[in-house]
Amino acid sequence: MSKDNKTQSVSQKEKYRDKLRMMQEDFLQGFTSLLVRGIELGVVRPDRVVSKVHILALVVDNISNYMLMGIELDQRDIWTETVRSVLK
């Protein structure tokens, strides 16, 4: 592989990584906003908010990974149970 191809490959990997990072950060920010609103409405307890946000983001990410690999899961049930556990 030539030096130009290696540089281009590294550049593409960096762009891909940056896009993935932005998407993950958007999930975290979105879930944070939702949980803060839930706290304001009294439907989410204000304890361990950061952990709850991370749980939601990790589950969404892993559900999508399984779907991309063609592994069938009951996504709706998994997500419902995850949300229930966060709202307790």
C-alpha positions in Angstrom: 0.0 0.0 0.0 1.4 3.4 -0.9 2.0 6.2 1.5 -0.9 8.2 -0.1 -3.3 5.2 0.3 -2.3 4.8 4.0 -2.8 8.5 4.7 -6.1 8.4 3.0 -7.1 5.3 4.9 -6.1 6.9 8.2 -8.0 10.0 7.3 -11.1 8.1 6.5 -10.9 6.1 9.7 -10.5 9.4 11.6 -13.6 10.9 9.9 -15.6 7.7 10.6 -14.5 7.7 14.2 -15.4 11.4 14.6 -18.8 10.8 13.1 -19.4 7.9 15.5 -18.2 9.9 18.4 -20.6 12.8 17.6 -23.5 10.4 17.2 -22.7 8.8 20.6 -22.4 12.2 22.2 -25.7 13.2 20.7 -27.3 10.1 22.3 -25.8 11.0 25.6 -27.0 14.6 25.4 -30.5 13.6 24.2 -30.9 11.1 27.0 -29.6 13.6 29.5 -32.2 16.2 28.3 -35.0 13.6 28.5 -34.1 12.5 32.0 -33.7 16.1 33.3 -37.2 16.8 31.9 -38.5 13.6 33.5 -37.0 14.8 36.9 -38.8 18.1 36.4 -42.1 16.3 35.7 -41.5 13.9 38.7 -41.4 10.7 36.7 -37.7 10.1 37.0 -35.9 10.0 40.4 -32.9 12.4 40.5 -30.4 9.9 41.6 -27.6 8.4 39.4 -28.7 10.4 36.4 -25.4 10.0 34.6 -25.5 6.2 35.1 -29.1 6.1 33.8 -28.1 8.1 30.7 -25.2 5.7 30.0 -27.4 2.7 30.4 -29.9 4.0 27.9 -27.1 4.9 25.4 -25.4 1.6 25.8 -28.6 -0.4 25.3 -29.5 1.6 22.1 -26.0 1.1 20.7 -25.9 -2.6 21.4 -29.4 -3.2 20.0 -28.3 -1.5 16.8 -25.1 -3.6 16.7 -27.1 -6.8 17.1 -29.4 -5.7 14.3 -26.5 -4.9 12.0 -25.1 -8.4 12.6 -28.4 -10.0 11.8 -29.1 -11.3 15.3 -32.7 -11.1 16.1 -33.7 -9.7 19.4 -37.0 -8.5 20.8 -35.8 -4.9 20.6 -39.2 -3.4 21.8 -39.2 -5.6 24.9 -35.5 -4.9 25.7 -36.0 -1.2 25.3 -39.3 -1.2 27.4 -37.5 -3.1 30.2 -34.5 -0.7 30.1 -36.7 2.3 30.3 -38.7 0.8 33.2 -35.5 0.1 35.1 -34.3 3.7 34.6 -37.7 5.1 35.8 -37.7 3.1 39.0 
